Amino acid sequence: MGVGSPNTVWTKRRTPEAGKWLGQVPVSFVREDGFLCPNLTPDYEEGVTGYFDIVDALVRDESYNSVAKRTPNVTRQTLSTIDNGGEQHRWYGDDLDQALDET
Protein backbone atom coordinates (compact mmCIF):
# COMPACT_ATOMS: atom_id res chain seq x y z
CA MET A 1 0.00 0.00 0.00
CA GLY A 2 1.60 3.25 -1.13
CA VAL A 3 1.61 6.59 0.63
CA GLY A 4 -1.06 7.99 -1.68
CA SER A 5 -3.35 4.95 -1.62
CA PRO A 6 -7.02 5.52 -0.75
CA ASN A 7 -6.75 3.39 2.41
CA THR A 8 -3.92 5.53 3.78
CA VAL A 9 -5.85 8.75 3.17
CA TRP A 10 -8.99 7.24 4.73
CA THR A 11 -7.04 6.10 7.81
CA LYS A 12 -5.55 9.57 8.33
CA ARG A 13 -9.02 11.13 8.20
CA ARG A 14 -10.69 8.45 10.29
CA THR A 15 -8.28 8.49 13.20
CA PRO A 16 -8.91 12.12 14.27
CA GLU A 17 -12.64 11.59 13.82
CA ALA A 18 -12.39 8.66 16.24
CA GLY A 19 -10.93 11.02 18.85
CA LYS A 20 -7.43 9.53 18.86
CA TRP A 21 -4.51 11.84 19.65
CA LEU A 22 -1.88 11.70 16.91
CA GLY A 23 0.50 14.50 17.91
CA GLN A 24 3.10 14.94 20.60
CA VAL A 25 1.57 14.55 24.05
CA PRO A 26 1.42 17.97 25.77
CA VAL A 27 2.83 18.67 29.22
CA SER A 28 0.73 17.14 32.03
CA PHE A 29 -1.15 14.75 29.76
CA VAL A 30 -0.71 11.08 28.87
CA ARG A 31 -1.90 8.99 25.95
CA GLU A 32 -4.09 6.05 26.97
CA ASP A 33 -5.30 3.74 24.21
CA GLY A 34 -4.68 6.56 21.75
CA PHE A 35 -6.72 9.13 23.66
CA LEU A 36 -5.32 12.22 25.39
CA CYS A 37 -5.97 12.17 29.16
CA PRO A 38 -4.86 14.41 32.03
CA ASN A 39 -1.96 12.94 34.01
CA LEU A 40 -3.35 12.77 37.54
CA THR A 41 -0.54 10.60 38.94
CA PRO A 42 2.74 12.08 37.67
CA ASP A 43 6.06 10.40 38.33
CA TYR A 44 8.14 13.43 39.32
CA GLU A 45 11.35 11.40 39.42
CA GLU A 46 10.84 10.58 35.73
CA GLY A 47 10.55 14.29 34.91
CA VAL A 48 6.77 14.30 34.47
CA THR A 49 4.45 17.18 35.37
CA GLY A 50 0.91 16.56 36.58
CA TYR A 51 -2.25 18.09 35.21
CA PHE A 52 -3.19 19.82 38.47
CA ASP A 53 0.41 21.07 38.86
CA ILE A 54 -0.15 23.14 35.73
CA VAL A 55 -3.63 24.29 36.76
CA ASP A 56 -2.29 25.37 40.18
CA ALA A 57 0.69 27.12 38.60
CA LEU A 58 -1.46 29.11 36.19
CA VAL A 59 -3.77 30.51 38.85
CA ARG A 60 -1.00 31.88 41.07
CA ASP A 61 -0.68 35.64 40.96
CA GLU A 62 3.09 35.51 40.49
CA SER A 63 5.61 35.65 37.66
CA TYR A 64 6.05 32.61 35.44
CA ASN A 65 9.67 32.38 36.63
CA SER A 66 8.84 32.17 40.32
CA VAL A 67 6.01 29.71 39.77
CA ALA A 68 8.11 27.51 37.48
CA LYS A 69 10.80 27.22 40.14
CA ARG A 70 8.27 25.64 42.52
CA THR A 71 6.34 23.55 39.98
CA PRO A 72 7.79 20.10 39.31
CA ASN A 73 9.37 19.63 35.88
CA VAL A 74 7.98 22.73 34.15
CA THR A 75 9.64 25.82 32.70
CA ARG A 76 8.63 29.46 32.56
CA GLN A 77 8.23 29.13 28.79
CA THR A 78 5.84 26.20 29.14
CA LEU A 79 3.63 28.12 31.57
CA SER A 80 3.64 31.19 29.36
CA THR A 81 2.76 29.17 26.26
CA ILE A 82 -0.13 27.42 27.98
CA ASP A 83 -1.44 30.58 29.62
CA ASN A 84 -1.30 32.64 26.42
CA GLY A 85 -2.07 29.94 23.86
CA GLY A 86 -5.73 29.67 22.94
CA GLU A 87 -6.00 25.94 22.24
CA GLN A 88 -3.56 24.84 24.92
CA HIS A 89 -5.32 26.99 27.52
CA ARG A 90 -8.60 25.27 26.65
CA TRP A 91 -7.09 21.83 27.36
CA TYR A 92 -7.24 22.74 31.03
CA GLY A 93 -10.87 23.79 30.53
CA ASP A 94 -13.26 23.91 33.43
CA ASP A 95 -10.61 23.02 36.02
CA LEU A 96 -8.59 26.11 35.17
CA ASP A 97 -11.65 28.35 34.81
CA GLN A 98 -13.00 27.22 38.17
CA ALA A 99 -9.63 27.72 39.88
CA LEU A 100 -9.35 31.22 38.38
CA ASP A 101 -12.85 32.07 39.62
CA GLU A 102 -11.90 30.98 43.16
CA THR A 103 -8.85 33.28 43.32
C-alpha positions in Angstrom: 0.0 0.0 0.0 1.6 3.3 -1.1 1.6 6.6 0.6 -1.1 8.0 -1.7 -3.3 4.9 -1.6 -7.0 5.5 -0.7 -6.8 3.4 2.4 -3.9 5.5 3.8 -5.9 8.7 3.2 -9.0 7.2 4.7 -7.0 6.1 7.8 -5.6 9.6 8.3 -9.0 11.1 8.2 -10.7 8.4 10.3 -8.3 8.5 13.2 -8.9 12.1 14.3 -12.6 11.6 13.8 -12.4 8.7 16.2 -10.9 11.0 18.8 -7.4 9.5 18.9 -4.5 11.8 19.6 -1.9 11.7 16.9 0.5 14.5 17.9 3.1 14.9 20.6 1.6 14.6 24.0 1.4 18.0 25.8 2.8 18.7 29.2 0.7 17.1 32.0 -1.2 14.7 29.8 -0.7 11.1 28.9 -1.9 9.0 26.0 -4.1 6.1 27.0 -5.3 3.7 24.2 -4.7 6.6 21.8 -6.7 9.1 23.7 -5.3 12.2 25.4 -6.0 12.2 29.2 -4.9 14.4 32.0 -2.0 12.9 34.0 -3.4 12.8 37.5 -0.5 10.6 38.9 2.7 12.1 37.7 6.1 10.4 38.3 8.1 13.4 39.3 11.4 11.4 39.4 10.8 10.6 35.7 10.5 14.3 34.9 6.8 14.3 34.5 4.4 17.2 35.4 0.9 16.6 36.6 -2.3 18.1 35.2 -3.2 19.8 38.5 0.4 21.1 38.9 -0.2 23.1 35.7 -3.6 24.3 36.8 -2.3 25.4 40.2 0.7 27.1 38.6 -1.5 29.1 36.2 -3.8 30.5 38.9 -1.0 31.9 41.1 -0.7 35.6 41.0 3.1 35.5 40.5 5.6 35.7 37.7 6.1 32.6 35.4 9.7 32.4 36.6 8.8 32.2 40.3 6.0 29.7 39.8 8.1 27.5 37.5 10.8 27.2 40.1 8.3 25.6 42.5 6.3 23.5 40.0 7.8 20.1 39.3 9.4 19.6 35.9 8.0 22.7 34.1 9.6 25.8 32.7 8.6 29.5 32.6 8.2 29.1 28.8 5.8 26.2 29.1 3.6 28.1 31.6 3.6 31.2 29.4 2.8 29.2 26.3 -0.1 27.4 28.0 -1.4 30.6 29.6 -1.3 32.6 26.4 -2.1 29.9 23.9 -5.7 29.7 22.9 -6.0 25.9 22.2 -3.6 24.8 24.9 -5.3 27.0 27.5 -8.6 25.3 26.7 -7.1 21.8 27.4 -7.2 22.7 31.0 -10.9 23.8 30.5 -13.3 23.9 33.4 -10.6 23.0 36.0 -8.6 26.1 35.2 -11.6 28.4 34.8 -13.0 27.2 38.2 -9.6 27.7 39.9 -9.3 31.2 38.4 -12.8 32.1 39.6 -11.9 31.0 43.2 -8.8 33.3 43.3 
